Amino acid sequence: MEGKRVIKKIRSYAMITLAAVVYAAGISLFLDPNNLAPGGVTGIAILLNRLTGLNTGSWIMILNVPLICLGVWKFGWKFIVSTFYAIFAISVATDVLAPVGALTREPILAAIAGGTLAAAALGVIFRAGATTGGMDIIIKVLRLKYPHMRTGSLFLITDVLIASCSIFVFGNVDLVLYALLAVFIMSGVMDVVLYGTDEAKLIYIISDRPEEITDRILAEIDVGVTYLEGKGGYSSQNKKVIMCVTKKQQAPGIESVVKEEDPHAFMIVTSASEIYGEGYKNIFADKI
């Protein structure tokens, strides 16, 4: 058991190290050299680099000191150890890669590439149980109070505010807009990395042929169903309501079965953003 824990810890830190290098590449090779401040502590570090001349990676470390103290208070030392390692790795990698310079001088390409790399790396670091410090810690604190808000959405709000401030440093509206493009890309990519694309469809079916529809769904679509007891408000007749949750690509097959078995069926199809249970997410896993 102890050996498994050690292996898991090593794997976790290996993931953090690799993700830190990828994150630093997105910053040092695309965003920073093109004067794009993508929000967060990294965005602030880029702006301070222009104002003071101190390396961006060094500013990332300095700005994170008070935020690490906040993290210790809220989450304890165990959480902060891995986070401090991630911050250190990113700071060092950012300064090491900085002399390489921009891989592209096209701002829109830099925003897309840099935003995608940074967001994907952030998602991996979050999944490894750490953060990159900075706004990540603040976002985790906000998630304690507002658990219904997605991580990417909270990053979006704070990053838009910070990216907009770059107008006062660069004095160029175009650069602000490109930075905001990177912010929106990071928000979308991060939600995909953290939550996946497992958005499902929740379907309710009210029909006079519930058994026939259920049999075909089980046999042809291989999706479980649940019967709910319903009663018509107008007719006062008891009805079996079929409820099933299915992945998006399987929903059209269920709709076809219903249409073929009972063209007069009443069917409600809605989106279910998070599903826990067999075939979906582990109900015991921590929310990120």
C-alpha positions in Angstrom: 0.0 0.0 0.0 2.8 2.4 0.9 4.6 1.6 -2.3 1.4 2.5 -4.3 1.2 5.8 -2.5 4.8 6.6 -3.4 4.3 5.7 -7.0 1.1 7.8 -7.1 3.0 10.7 -5.6 5.9 10.4 -8.1 3.4 10.2 -11.0 1.6 13.3 -9.7 4.8 15.4 -9.4 5.9 14.2 -12.9 2.6 15.4 -14.3 3.0 18.7 -12.5 6.6 19.1 -13.8 5.6 18.4 -17.4 2.5 20.7 -17.2 4.7 23.4 -15.7 7.0 23.3 -18.7 4.1 23.4 -21.1 2.5 26.3 -19.2 5.9 28.2 -19.3 6.2 27.5 -23.0 2.8 29.0 -23.7 3.8 32.1 -21.8 7.5 32.6 -22.8 7.2 31.4 -26.4 3.9 33.0 -27.4 2.1 35.3 -25.0 4.9 37.3 -23.2 7.1 38.2 -26.2 4.0 39.4 -28.1 2.9 41.7 -25.2 -0.2 39.7 -24.4 -1.1 39.7 -20.7 -3.6 36.8 -20.4 -4.9 37.7 -16.9 -4.1 36.1 -13.6 -0.8 36.5 -11.7 1.0 35.6 -14.9 -0.6 38.5 -16.7 0.2 40.8 -13.8 3.8 39.5 -13.9 4.1 40.3 -17.6 2.9 43.9 -17.0 5.3 44.3 -14.1 8.1 43.0 -16.2 7.6 45.8 -18.6 7.4 48.4 -15.9 10.4 47.2 -13.8 12.6 45.0 -16.0 12.6 42.1 -13.6 12.1 38.7 -15.2 8.5 37.6 -15.6 9.3 34.2 -13.9 10.7 36.1 -10.9 7.6 38.2 -10.6 5.4 35.1 -10.7 7.3 33.8 -7.7 7.2 37.1 -5.8 3.5 37.7 -6.4 2.6 34.2 -5.2 4.1 34.6 -1.7 1.1 36.2 -0.1 -1.3 34.0 -2.0 0.6 30.9 -0.8 0.0 32.1 2.8 -3.8 32.3 1.9 -3.6 28.8 0.6 -2.0 27.5 3.8 -4.7 29.1 5.8 -7.6 27.7 3.7 -6.2 24.3 2.5 -3.3 23.4 4.7 0.3 22.5 4.1 -0.4 19.3 2.2 -2.1 21.3 -0.6 0.5 24.0 -0.6 3.6 21.7 -0.9 2.5 20.6 -4.4 1.4 24.1 -5.3 4.7 25.6 -4.3 6.5 23.1 -6.4 4.3 23.9 -9.4 5.0 27.7 -8.9 8.7 27.1 -8.6 8.8 24.9 -11.7 6.8 27.4 -13.7 8.9 30.3 -12.5 12.2 28.6 -13.4 10.9 27.2 -16.8 9.5 30.6 -17.7 12.8 32.3 -17.2 14.8 29.5 -18.9 12.6 29.6 -22.0 12.4 33.4 -22.2 15.7 33.8 -24.2 14.3 31.5 -26.9 11.9 34.4 -27.9 8.6 34.3 -29.8 7.9 31.4 -32.1 5.4 33.6 -34.0 5.0 37.3 -34.2 1.4 37.0 -35.4 -0.7 38.1 -32.3 -3.7 36.0 -33.1 -1.7 32.8 -33.6 0.2 33.6 -30.4 -3.1 34.1 -28.5 -4.5 30.8 -29.7 -1.3 28.7 -29.2 -0.3 30.4 -25.9 -3.8 30.3 -24.5 -4.3 26.6 -25.4 -1.0 25.5 -24.0 -1.4 27.4 -20.8 -5.0 26.3 -20.2 -4.3 22.6 -20.9 -1.3 22.7 -18.5 -3.4 24.4 -15.8 -6.1 21.7 -16.1 -3.5 18.9 -15.7 -2.0 20.6 -12.7 -5.4 21.0 -11.1 -6.1 17.3 -11.8 -2.8 16.4 -10.1 -4.2 18.1 -6.9 -2.1 21.3 -7.1 -2.5 24.7 -8.6 -0.1 27.2 -10.2 -0.6 29.5 -7.3 -1.9 33.0 -7.9 -5.4 33.3 -9.0 -5.7 29.5 -8.9 -5.7 29.7 -5.1 -8.2 32.6 -5.1 -10.4 30.6 -7.5 -10.3 27.5 -5.2 -11.3 29.8 -2.3 -14.2 31.1 -4.4 -15.2 27.6 -5.3 -15.6 26.8 -1.6 -18.2 29.6 -1.4 -19.7 29.2 -4.9 -19.4 25.5 -5.8 -21.9 25.8 -8.5 -19.6 28.0 -10.6 -17.2 26.3 -12.9 -13.5 26.9 -12.5 -13.1 28.1 -16.1 -15.9 30.6 -15.6 -14.3 32.1 -12.5 -11.0 32.3 -14.2 -12.7 34.1 -17.1 -14.2 36.8 -14.9 -10.9 37.6 -13.1 -8.7 37.3 -16.2 -10.9 39.7 -18.3 -10.4 42.3 -15.6 -6.6 41.9 -15.5 -6.2 41.6 -19.2 -8.1 44.8 -19.7 -5.6 46.6 -17.4 -2.9 46.0 -20.0 -4.2 49.0 -21.9 -2.5 51.2 -19.3 0.9 49.6 -19.9 1.0 48.9 -23.6 -1.4 51.7 -24.7 -2.7 49.5 -27.5 -6.3 48.4 -27.8 -5.4 45.6 -30.3 -3.1 43.9 -27.8 -5.9 44.0 -25.2 -8.3 42.4 -27.6 -5.8 39.7 -28.5 -5.1 39.1 -24.8 -8.9 38.8 -24.2 -9.0 36.2 -27.0 -6.3 34.2 -25.2 -8.4 34.5 -22.0 -11.5 33.1 -23.7 -9.6 30.3 -25.2 -8.0 29.4 -21.9 -11.5 29.4 -20.2 -12.9 27.0 -22.8 -9.9 24.7 -23.0 -9.7 24.5 -19.2 -13.3 23.4 -18.8 -12.8 20.7 -21.4 -9.6 19.4 -19.6 -11.2 19.6 -16.1 -14.7 18.4 -16.9 -14.3 16.6 -20.1 -16.9 16.5 -22.9 -19.2 14.1 -21.1 -22.2 16.4 -21.2 -25.2 14.1 -21.4 -28.9 14.2 -22.3 -31.6 13.7 -19.8 -34.7 12.3 -21.4 -38.3 11.9 -20.1 -40.7 9.8 -22.1 -44.5 9.6 -21.5 -46.1 7.0 -23.7 -48.9 4.5 -23.8 -46.2 1.9 -24.9 -43.6 2.2 -22.1 -42.6 -1.5 -22.0 -42.0 -1.7 -25.8 -40.0 1.5 -25.8 -38.0 0.4 -22.7 -37.2 -3.0 -24.3 -35.8 -1.5 -27.4 -33.8 1.1 -25.6 -32.2 -1.6 -23.4 -31.6 -3.9 -26.4 -30.6 -1.5 -29.2 -29.1 1.5 -27.4 -27.8 -0.3 -24.3 -28.8 2.5 -22.0 -30.4 2.0 -18.6 -33.8 3.4 -17.8 -35.8 4.2 -14.7 -39.6 4.2 -14.4 -41.2 7.1 -12.5 -44.8 7.1 -11.5 -46.8 9.9 -13.0 -50.4 10.9 -13.1 -52.1 13.0 -15.7 -53.4 16.3 -14.4 -56.3 16.4 -16.8 -57.1 12.7 -17.3 -56.1 11.6 -13.7 -54.7 8.5 -15.4 -51.7 6.8 -13.9 -48.7 6.7 -16.3 -45.3 5.2 -16.3 -42.7 7.9 -17.1 -39.5 6.6 -18.6 -36.4 8.5 -17.5 -32.9 7.8 -18.9 -29.6 9.6 -19.1 -27.4 9.0 -22.2 -24.4 10.4 -23.9 -25.1 13.0 -26.5 -24.3 10.7 -29.4 -26.8 8.1 -28.3 -29.7 10.5 -27.8 -30.8 10.4 -31.5 -31.1 6.6 -31.4 -33.5 6.9 -28.4 -35.6 9.6 -30.2 -35.9 7.3 -33.2 -37.1 4.4 -31.1 -39.8 6.6 -29.5 -40.9 7.9 -32.8 -41.2 4.4 -34.2 -43.0 2.9 -31.3 -45.3 5.7 -30.4 -45.5 8.8 -32.6 -47.9 10.4 -30.1 -45.5 10.1 -27.2 -44.6 13.1 -25.1 -40.8 13.4 -24.8 -38.6 16.0 -23.0 -34.9 16.1 -23.9 -32.7 18.4 -21.8 -28.9 18.7 -21.1 -27.3 17.3 -18.0 -23.9 18.9 -17.5 -22.6 16.6 -14.8 -23.5 12.9 -14.3 -22.2 10.8 -11.5 -22.4 7.0 -11.4 -21.4 4.0 -13.5 -20.2 5.0 -16.9 -19.8 8.7 -15.9 -18.0 10.5 -13.0 -17.0 9.0 -9.7 -19.4 10.4 -7.1 -16.7 10.2 -4.5 -14.2 12.2 -6.5 -13.4 15.7 -5.3 -14.9 18.6 -7.2 -12.2 20.7 -8.9 
